Amino acid sequence: MDLGIRGKTAIVNGGSAGMGRGSALALANEGVNLYISARSQERLENTCRELAEVSGSKVTPIVADHSTPEGREAILSACPEPDILVTNCSPPPFTGDYKTVAREDWMTNLEVTLLSPVEFMKQVVPGMVERGWGRVVNIGTGAAKFPAEVRILSGPPRAALVNYSVAVAKAVARHNVMINNVLPGMHHTAAIEDRYKAAAKAHGTSYEEEVQKFIDEWRIPANKFGDSEDFGAFVALFCSEQAAYVTGQSLVIDGGITNATF
Ligand SMILES: NC(=O)c1ccc[n+]([C@@H]2O[C@H](COP(=O)([O-])OP(=O)(O)OC[C@H]3O[C@@H](n4cnc5c(N)ncnc54)[C@H](OP(=O)(O)O)[C@@H]3O)[C@@H](O)[C@H]2O)c1
């Protein structure tokens, strides 16, 4: 299926690894010109080179921390008028007892998970409105919808982001600017590999065994973690021409872990 976005321009924040990379790959394969941000230069440049090679699209790396004003300025001066914005970051640290989460932890995580996407939307959505075409996708977390004590730094800021983005989505939908959220459960990404390889080392097990432990504990019906490139395909779908009547939605992609009817 042709998503009808060949020649469009996209910012993908946090696109050098994991689901951000999967999203960037799907967009590059649709002929979208990409501006990808991340903090670590080497991984970012490697990713951009790989995506350009496999897709033939133009892929520009921007080494920047999108949670800082300087980082946002670097990204927006490289690409001031994107047609598409994908917001993403690394998973916030897992939390233990809710009483141990400090104010500083909140502030750092709010900057990256909530305020950065809000700032980007404020900067780029007005231009999309003027040009009569725009797509924004926020990569959040299933924990936004289904809270858990271990995800206290991840779920609440993204629940706020979903609320904000739906409010903005309603204000701009008549201008063909569509804003949606994709909320992942567990997927194989760089962050997840780091976490479960470290657990495997500590427990004398393998990555696969640690993943299976989580699957069993959380009873994931698909009996596996998701694939970040499959995930990216859904992000690209929300960025498509065909998404012109879909806005303010939050799609959970979690292998069936959540059991709400709607
Ligand atoms: N993986 C899962 O199973 C899972 C489950 C639920 C929710 N999620 C959510 O999905 C999102 C992506 O997770 P992931 O596992 O794909 O993460 P990941 O593998 O760590 O990839 C994150 C990407 O974002 C970049 N990044 C992080 N912070 C940044 C910043 N401040 N400025 C610019 N770039 C930044 C990273 O590169 P640099 O480090 O070089 O900056 C990397 O390219 C997160 O919001 C996470 O909470 C993931």
The ligand as a Gaussian input file, in Angstrom:
#p B3LYP/6-31G(d) Opt

LIG

0 1
 N       10.817000      -0.892000      24.453000
 C        9.710000      -1.183000      25.075000
 O        9.393000      -2.356000      25.278000
 C        8.793000      -0.094000      25.562000
 C        7.671000      -0.426000      26.338000
 C        6.786000       0.593000      26.707000
 C        7.036000       1.890000      26.328000
 N        8.147000       2.172000      25.583000
 C        8.354000       3.564000      25.208000
 O        8.740000       3.645000      23.848000
 C        9.683000       4.704000      23.674000
 C       10.908000       4.198000      22.938000
 O       11.511000       3.167000      23.676000
 P       12.706000       2.294000      23.061000
 O       12.761000       1.058000      23.884000
 O       12.561000       2.198000      21.589000
 O       13.978000       3.228000      23.450000
 P       15.521000       3.118000      22.992000
 O       15.808000       1.780000      22.409000
 O       16.309000       3.584000      24.156000
 O       15.615000       4.213000      21.837000
 C       15.378000       5.558000      22.169000
 C       15.878000       6.464000      21.074000
 O       15.675000       7.813000      21.499000
 C       16.939000       8.516000      21.558000
 N       16.822000       9.491000      22.652000
 C       16.563000       9.241000      23.949000
 N       16.510000      10.371000      24.648000
 C       16.745000      11.379000      23.776000
 C       16.838000      12.787000      23.897000
 N       16.662000      13.394000      25.077000
 N       17.109000      13.526000      22.793000
 C       17.291000      12.919000      21.595000
 N       17.204000      11.589000      21.417000
 C       16.933000      10.824000      22.493000
 C       17.971000       7.408000      21.737000
 O       19.264000       7.794000      21.286000
 P       20.346000       8.466000      22.287000
 O       20.321000       7.641000      23.533000
 O       21.609000       8.434000      21.532000
 O       19.849000       9.864000      22.529000
 C       17.372000       6.337000      20.816000
 O       17.604000       6.660000      19.472000
 C        9.947000       5.267000      25.083000
 O        9.136000       6.405000      25.269000
 C        9.498000       4.181000      26.008000
 O        9.049000       4.667000      27.258000
 C        9.031000       1.232000      25.218000

